[in-house]
Amino acid sequence: MSNIAKVKKIAKAINALAKNNSVKVSVGGDTAYSTGGSINIPIGDFSDPRFMQMVQGYIDHEIGHESETEHGYMAKAISIGGNLMGSILNALEDARMENSRGNIYPGARINLEILFKIAIEDEIIPNPNDMKQNIMEVIFSYILHASRELVCGYTSTHAPLALSIIRQSAGDVFADGLVELLKETPSMKSTYCAFNLSEKIYNYLNQSVNNPPPKQPQAGQSQDSDDADNGTPSDSNDDDSSQEQSDSNDDDSSQEQSDSNDDDSSQEQSDSNDDDSSQGKSGSNDDDGSQEPSDSNDDDGSQGQSDSNDDDGSQGQSDSNDDDSSQEQSDSNEDDGSQEQSDSNDNGCSSEAGADSSSHEGNDESMSSLDSGLQGAKADLDTLHDYHEEVQGTITDKARDYDDVDVAELQCLRIDKTDEPTMYSFDLTGWRSLSGKFARTLQKVIIDKTETLKMATSTGRRIMRSKLASSQLGNDDVFEYKEETEALDSSVMLLVDSSGSMGYENMLEANKTALGFAKAFQRMGIDIEVNYYGVYKHSQGKNEIYTAKEFGKKLDVTKFSVASSGSTPTEEALFYALVRMSNQSQQNKIVFLITDGQPDCSSSVQMVHEKLVNAGIKVIPIGLGTRSVQGFNESVYAKNSEEVNNALKDAIKKKLF
């Protein structure tokens, strides 16, 4: 591919990427990144379809997060469950968000699925076989792939492979419980729902890792769980001397002990999931002092029911999905004493319990298998897994590894756009008269005079020999004439320097000149785009480009009062002109540049100017208040806006057009 064709290919790709109304997309440098409402795409091999697919998918993924994700939940997840819960939330929220975006924008669904497929093929996402030494990594891999499969419907995933490894290592009981939990993923409607489910999964993993091996029952003890009588049976693994023993791991001296891990002083408590007629029932892991707690999912008429993992002191609480007549309900894992709290069924979230730790009780063989598979594991990951960071890292590597000289030269440049420049109330009186002068001066050099086909008429001086024969049949149109028409075959861009060095007076003249240019070409029927550069964004600490008049849009006078602010990145302005003009279909392409003549990097200006010339784009530098414009061999001069017309005539004499 020739250098010109290559540059045009890059320009076309950048133009397509940067033109996005949903989020600000900048193009430049050699690093991909996203920061609060903006995305940067590095300059790489835009002629490579696979690279472009990754870039398009990455942009759609980041736009999705900017539009839909509530980012505050990530810090909360990490504070609860470290890297493991944070990674799980990342995976679930990615799947939920991508499905939501795909439902709104079918094209985004295609881009996102292709990106996920590429990530698997290029091992941006590791193969589960490579993580067998760390079972928790394999478990996370299953969550990542299964959520994409269940929620988004992606067909290329490692979910079956990861699940197979989990079954071999941790046993079927554990694997089945994890599968049940993942069945809730399609019902996630918000980041809140993804957070709730990630906490369920984390608790399940944490309990599975920390659950000790089952002990054999001692003499005189009865087997717990699966008993549904009206007595007070005790669970296995109790070593206390209480009269009626409850679930495993209780060390209290209560008369009737409750479910596993209860340290309360309730008088009557029974094991979880029992359907007896005892006066009070408690759920697992309660540390509260409620008088009559009850287990989750009970349909009795008890006055109060407590959810699992509650540490509050409310008198009566009910778990999610209870159909009882309890007065007060509390959400799981909340430590407050509020009377009424919303459960996990709020915001459209699924309230299905999935699989909990009680599903493993009473099955010694399964528990042994479970414990042996996760023995020595920790309920955490060494690093926080973030799919989008892994993708953007790969895009960055591909851009840096692309060793094309022409592309490498452009990687020092970037395109940042803004819609909010610093404006000032300038008095632009006189811009209309300027537009008339500009139009009269430029009409002869901008509008091409072209000859059409030879035409025949009944009068004239020159006879068309081909028409003589028809004259015998009464056709008098035998005389030749040439019809001359004005062909509007030009595309024009104006670049206006708005750097701090321009100052108030120069910016007043520059704004007036820019408005006159825009109106002049409108009069001639030629589309023009006007861009200000060196517009400083204080919050970002960088220069940006502001478009006052875009190709194909109407002229708005109020947009031409830009104040001076930043430095003078003329090279980046010319690069943007290269991108925009390369995508215009007209053959005659002209860029006017108005500046005080002091660019940030004159050598870079020369490099980009050369690429513009090679692409067939003419550049007319106009020094406003200066005799020369650095970076160009030829330029013209104007002291103020009134002298710009004379500068245009001088440019015509110098044959800069």
Secondary structure by P-SEA (a helix, b strand, c coil): ccaaaaaaaaaaaaaaaaccccbbbbbbcccccccccbbbbcccccccaaaaaaaaaaaaaaaaaaccccaaaaaaaaacccaaaaaaaaaaaaaaaaaaaaaacaaaaaaaaaaaaaaaaaccccccccccccaaaaaaaaaaaaaaaaaccccccaaaaaaaaaaacccaaaaaaaaaaaccccccccaaaaaaaaaaaaaaaaaaaacccccccccccccccccccccccccccccccccccccccccccccccccccccccccccccccccccccccccccccccccccccccccccccbbbcccccccccbbbcccccccccccccccccccccccccccccccccccccccccccccaaaaaaaaaaaccccccccbbbbaaaaaaaaaaaaaaacccaaaaaaccbbbbbbcccccccccccaaaaaaaaaaaaaccccccccccccccccccccccccccccccccccccbbbbbbbbbccbbbbbbbbbcccccaaaaaaaaaaaaaaaaaaaaacbbbbbbbcccccccccbbbbbbcccccccccccccbbbbbcccaaaaaaaaaaaaaaaccccbbbbbbbcccccccaaaaaaaaaaaaaacbbbbbbbcccccccccccccccccccaaaaaaaaaaaaccc
